[in-house]
Amino acid sequence: MKLVKCDICGKKEYLPFVCKYCGGTFCSEHRLPEKHNCIGFKKDEYWNVPVKVKKEDRKKVKVTLPDIAFPQPKRGLAGYGYNNLILALCTILFFASIVVGRGLVAKYLAFDPVNFVVRPWQIFTSMFLHVDFDHYLINMIVLLFFGTELERRVGSNRYLKIFVISGLAGNLAYLAYAYATYSLYPALGASAAIFGVMGTLAIIAPEIRVLLFFFIPLRIRDAIILFALIDIVGAILRTDNIAHIAHLAGLFVGLYYGKKLKILRRIY
């Protein structure tokens, strides 16, 4: 374990404090927002703040304009948390497919490149379906932890936007890939949307740790790089039935939104 410098005084500590408002690293003396003139500390509002700030200039930075397009109160369905609703929808559709038959559900709700024009809704509905219990369980566990965390940090409306656009981008990328490689097989799953969620978190909260295969600790950025490399190789080799290109497209969308949201500070 290496020593880490405090952004204010330069004191080195093995276990520094990371401010949840500005993202700075501080010693025990400067860990509180009021002790390091925190640039992101403002109650009950969202603020645009400079991202690239030199450590020596941190105390000189002032917050700027509030983001009024990002409201705090949760009303309607958002009051339950969109991630919870997505988890519930995936669960309902998974068990419904067992009851009525997976083939029937897949025919009308899975994304079929051949029938995309005839059944355009499939590009949306397919992101809530899963092939089998293992596929469903792994995706739901990942979404439960990372989806909840992202929604807490960026708000319900922005979270839903990231999830849906990442999923749609994944399906569109798979559509192009399927016709380019003549692999016109139906696709389904929330993986592209989940990659978007994780990509966003990797940018706005790089300090998050993940357990690869549930026991190998990694920084979320390192995990994302590893997953991306696996998907790139998988998309090139085409030796399995996984839509790797969809994962990569969802990840790209998540990274893009992460870059946009990095200048916003969610206040808890």
LINDA-V772778 format. One record per residue. RES is the residue in one small letter. PSI is psi in radians with two decimals (NA if undefined). NEAR is the number of other ideal C-beta (glycine too) atoms within 8 Angstrom. Layout:
RES | PSI | NEAR
RES | PSI | NEAR
This chain:
m | 2.21 | 2
k | 2.74 | 4
l | 2.46 | 6
v | 2.38 | 9
k | 2.52 | 8
c | 2.39 | 15
d | -0.38 | 10
i | -1.00 | 11
c | -0.21 | 7
g | 0.05 | 6
k | 2.40 | 8
k | 2.34 | 7
e | 2.65 | 10
y | -0.61 | 7
l | 1.39 | 4
p | 2.92 | 10
f | 2.32 | 9
v | 2.06 | 9
c | 2.25 | 14
k | -0.18 | 5
y | -0.83 | 11
c | -0.22 | 13
g | 0.08 | 8
g | 2.83 | 11
t | 2.23 | 10
f | 2.77 | 15
c | 3.11 | 12
s | -0.51 | 6
e | -0.59 | 9
h | 0.33 | 12
r | -0.52 | 10
l | 2.55 | 6
p | -0.71 | 9
e | -0.27 | 7
k | -0.32 | 9
h | 0.40 | 16
n | 0.99 | 6
c | 2.26 | 11
i | -0.19 | 13
g | 0.09 | 13
f | 1.85 | 10
k | 2.07 | 8
k | 2.40 | 5
d | 0.51 | 5
e | 2.88 | 7
y | 2.52 | 9
w | 2.52 | 14
n | 2.17 | 9
v | 2.67 | 13
p | 2.47 | 7
v | -0.88 | 6
k | 1.54 | 4
v | 2.21 | 9
k | 2.52 | 6
k | -0.67 | 7
e | -0.31 | 4
d | 0.08 | 8
r | -0.65 | 15
k | -0.25 | 7
k | -0.17 | 5
v | 2.44 | 10
k | 2.57 | 5
v | 2.72 | 9
t | -2.28 | 6
l | 2.49 | 5
p | 2.63 | 7
d | 1.60 | 9
i | -0.20 | 5
a | 0.03 | 4
f | 1.35 | 9
p | 2.62 | 7
q | -0.86 | 4
p | 2.51 | 4
k | 2.12 | 7
r | 2.75 | 5
g | -2.45 | 5
l | -0.54 | 6
a | -0.37 | 11
g | -0.44 | 7
y | -0.21 | 7
g | 2.07 | 11
y | -0.56 | 13
n | -0.70 | 14
n | -0.68 | 9
l | -0.67 | 10
i | -0.76 | 13
l | -0.75 | 12
a | -0.74 | 8
l | -0.76 | 9
c | -0.70 | 16
t | -0.78 | 10
i | -0.81 | 8
l | -0.60 | 12
f | -0.85 | 12
f | -0.50 | 8
a | -0.64 | 9
s | -0.51 | 13
i | -0.68 | 6
v | -0.87 | 6
v | -0.21 | 6
g | 2.17 | 7
r | -0.58 | 7
g | -0.71 | 6
l | -0.77 | 9
v | -0.77 | 14
a | -0.62 | 12
k | -0.68 | 8
y | -0.36 | 8
l | -0.43 | 13
a | 2.69 | 14
f | 1.92 | 13
d | 1.93 | 10
p | -0.54 | 13
v | -0.67 | 5
n | 0.41 | 8
f | -0.71 | 12
v | -0.64 | 4
v | -0.66 | 5
r | 1.24 | 8
p | -0.40 | 7
w | -0.32 | 7
q | -0.45 | 14
i | -0.39 | 12
f | -0.85 | 9
t | -0.48 | 10
s | -0.42 | 15
m | -0.04 | 15
f | 0.13 | 10
l | 2.79 | 16
h | 2.60 | 11
v | -0.86 | 6
d | -3.08 | 6
f | -0.70 | 6
d | -0.79 | 6
h | -0.81 | 10
y | -0.85 | 12
l | -0.80 | 8
i | -0.81 | 8
n | -0.70 | 14
m | -0.64 | 11
i | -0.81 | 8
v | -0.76 | 11
l | -0.61 | 15
l | -0.76 | 10
f | -0.92 | 8
f | -0.60 | 12
g | -0.76 | 16
t | -0.73 | 11
e | -0.75 | 11
l | -0.73 | 14
e | -0.65 | 13
r | -0.61 | 7
r | -0.66 | 9
v | -0.14 | 12
g | 2.76 | 10
s | -0.79 | 10
n | -0.79 | 9
r | -0.62 | 11
y | -0.82 | 15
l | -0.69 | 10
k | -0.80 | 9
i | -0.79 | 16
f | -0.89 | 15
v | -0.81 | 11
i | -0.65 | 11
s | -0.75 | 20
g | -0.75 | 15
l | -0.74 | 11
a | -0.68 | 14
g | -0.75 | 20
n | -0.68 | 15
l | -0.70 | 10
a | -0.70 | 13
y | -0.63 | 15
l | -0.85 | 12
a | -0.74 | 8
y | -0.71 | 12
a | -0.75 | 13
y | -0.56 | 9
a | -0.54 | 6
t | 0.06 | 7
y | 0.64 | 6
s | 1.26 | 7
l | 1.11 | 7
y | 2.57 | 7
p | 2.61 | 9
a | 2.58 | 13
l | 2.74 | 12
g | 2.74 | 13
a | 0.13 | 13
s | -0.73 | 12
a | -0.75 | 19
a | -0.68 | 14
i | -0.66 | 15
f | -0.64 | 16
g | -0.73 | 20
v | -0.83 | 17
m | -0.62 | 16
g | -0.72 | 18
t | -0.78 | 16
l | -0.62 | 16
a | -0.48 | 15
i | -0.83 | 13
i | -0.30 | 10
a | 1.09 | 10
p | -0.22 | 9
e | -0.21 | 7
i | 2.42 | 10
r | 2.50 | 8
v | 2.74 | 9
l | 1.76 | 9
l | 2.23 | 10
f | 0.43 | 5
f | 0.15 | 4
f | -0.13 | 5
i | 1.92 | 6
p | 2.30 | 6
l | 2.64 | 11
r | 2.58 | 10
i | -0.58 | 14
r | -0.74 | 8
d | -0.69 | 8
a | -0.72 | 13
i | -0.74 | 12
i | -0.76 | 8
l | -0.81 | 10
f | -0.70 | 12
a | -0.74 | 10
l | -0.74 | 8
i | -0.75 | 9
d | -0.62 | 13
i | -0.81 | 10
v | -0.75 | 8
g | -0.69 | 12
a | -0.56 | 11
i | -0.79 | 6
l | -0.60 | 6
r | 0.86 | 8
t | 0.02 | 4
d | -3.08 | 5
n | 0.54 | 3
i | 2.37 | 6
a | 1.30 | 12
h | -0.64 | 11
i | -0.56 | 12
a | -0.72 | 14
h | -0.79 | 15
l | -0.69 | 14
a | -0.76 | 15
g | -0.72 | 19
l | -0.74 | 17
f | -0.77 | 10
v | -0.77 | 14
g | -0.73 | 19
l | -0.68 | 12
y | -0.84 | 8
y | -0.58 | 15
g | -0.73 | 14
k | -0.70 | 8
k | -0.69 | 7
l | -0.18 | 12
k | -0.47 | 9
i | -0.04 | 8
l | 2.50 | 12
r | 1.97 | 9
r | 2.23 | 9
i | 2.17 | 12
y | NA | 4
